[in-house]
Amino acid sequence: MLSFVKQQKTKVIIVADCIDRIQRSFRESIELSDLVHQNKIEIHFVRENLIISSESNLTNLSYFATCIMVFVVTYVPLFSSI
């Protein structure tokens, strides 16, 4: 998905059920965040009723960042023990 997005000349809107469904690794979360700040993507999360874009307010960006950190703290140790 990230390679597709990077090849596009216009902004891409990504729709996901929830935040934990869009990220497969912490590295991808950083890349997604960078693409948002570069105004290359806008991410819509249905379950959270949340839109993350370059114009998002601080509350929404903080919530998104917190969810990413919860993913890292919760899931990375599980994957590293396998």
PyMOL commands that set and color helices and strands:
alter all, ss='L'
color gray80, all
select helices_A, chain A and resi 2-7+19-21+26-37+58-80
alter helices_A, ss='H'
color red, helices_A
select strands_A, chain A and resi 12-16+41-45+50-52
alter strands_A, ss='S'
color yellow, strands_A
deselect
rebuild
show_as cartoon
